Amino acid sequence: MKKIITVLLISLALFAKAQMQPFDVYESTMKVGGLGEETYVCGFCEGDQCVFNFEEVNGKELKELEIIELPSSSKFMDYKTTKIQNKTINITKTGIYKFRFANSAIGGRICKVKIQRIPASDATKNFNTSVYYKTIYDTTYTTEQEKYLISKGYKVVTLQSPEEHVINGGFNATVSTGKSRIIIPVVLPKNTVEWYYTYSSYRDKAQIDKVKGVLNLTGQLTKLIDETGTLNFGIDMLTKPPGGDVCDIYLLDFANSGLFEAKEGFRSYAEGKRENIKSGVIKVKEVLTTNQYIGIKNPDSFYPINVVIEIAAITYEEQWGTRPVQKMHVNSHQEEYLKN
């Protein structure tokens, strides 16, 4: 008796389902481009039947046609097909289903597609087959080496400590010994922002020796930078040494240094030029090419002079280091879902 009742119930259920009318889920004519692929996704409810129809309008073959229960369970696949009629798939699990149409030919394919669902009962008749999308963010971290600035500031570099030179008079240099002109190379270090030279000239060697003992251009510049932390100090804050007899000083490039020494016509930079001056402190900020030359001339024809000169540059130094830092990487992807 129980078996009879069970069979009757099953028969009634199958009869009820058979009476349910199919609902159109999707109907369209789509073009699958050459060497291309098209997809469509929709939802089905557990107990549904999916009814699938397909036809290539021109009777040409489509390489692959597949129905997949996402994420990866293939429910139906056909190859090199031109038509599929009333293919029915029983839905055993509520989920999202993807219909994939792949074309391996160079020419396009025009396909008519119709997808229907037959609900299991009135209770699931209003199931929403639409697929919605939400953005999922994934955050990962990596450790990378990052450069960072440890310190920065100005530094004084001595290019020439106080050095004495004897320069003969022009006539005496011609008929006797010595030179009436000398050249002092100036090689600037990397990152020089400005440089200075200070000098003094005397005929009396004893006097020049005294000046040489007290010249301290590097020390004065270092003190001013340590006090201010900047270069915002005037040239008058540097002590000008005493001087007793005049000389001429020129700032030259390589080509003009040779002309100067050969007593031929030459050109000099106005910024570093001083004529008929006994002593001074000169700041050079514009002429920052790597190699320059200071030319010193004794303007007197007969009497030699003693010249002492000190040269210093100010550089801008940065000290860099590396340290490990965590970098955050945020990736996103779209994820399908149903609203039922």
Secondary structure, 3 states (H helix, E strand, C coil): CHHHHHHHHHHHHHHHHHHCCCEEEEEEEEEECCCCEEEEEEEECCCCEEEEEEEECCCCCEEEEEEEECCCEEEEEEEEECEEEEEEEECCCCEEEEEEEECCCCCCEEEEEEEEEECCCHHHCCCCCCCEEEEEEEEEEEEEEEEEEEEEEEEEEEEEEEEEEEECCHHHHHHCCCCCEEEEEEECCCCEEEEEEEEEEECCHHHHHHHHHHCCHHHHHHHHHHHHCCCCCCHHHCCCCCCCCCEEEEEECHHHHHHHHCCCCCCCEEEEEEEEECEEEEEECCCCCCEEEEEEECCCCCCCEEEEEEEEEEEEEEEEEEEEEEEEEEEEEEEEECCC
